[in-house]
């Protein structure tokens, strides 16, 4: 079974239905959303608001710094490996 993808607007509108008084179970039945998925959306919305749904390919502000640091670490590791290889080459040529 393939998992469905829901866009940001769909998630926010389904949460708005729930916040307006509809039960979570009713929203899930009407929109054909798994209850576990919907409860996760509500949890994210309660914690982070609308910013919790950054969309496909977009990074949330909380994870932006982490991704930048991971990229920087990868670059530093690559530079280190190049320097190790260069040292091995130059130390053999005596």
C-alpha positions, 0 to 999 in steps of 0.5 A: 500500500502506498502512503498518501502525501498531503499538502500544507493547506490540506493539513491546516484546513483539516485541523481547522475543521477539528478546532471548529468543533468536529471530532477528530474521528469525524474529520478523519472519516470525512476526509479519509485520513488515518487517525494516527496521521491526523493525531500527529498533525494536531500534535505538530500544530499544537507545538509549532503552529502553522510553521510546523508544516513547512511543505515538501522540500522546505526545511523548518526553521528549527532544523535549518541550523542542524542541516547547515552544520551537517553540511559543514561537517561533511565538507570538513571531513572531505578536506581532512580525507584529502589532506591525509591522502596528500600526506601519504603521497608526499611522505612516500616520495623521498 
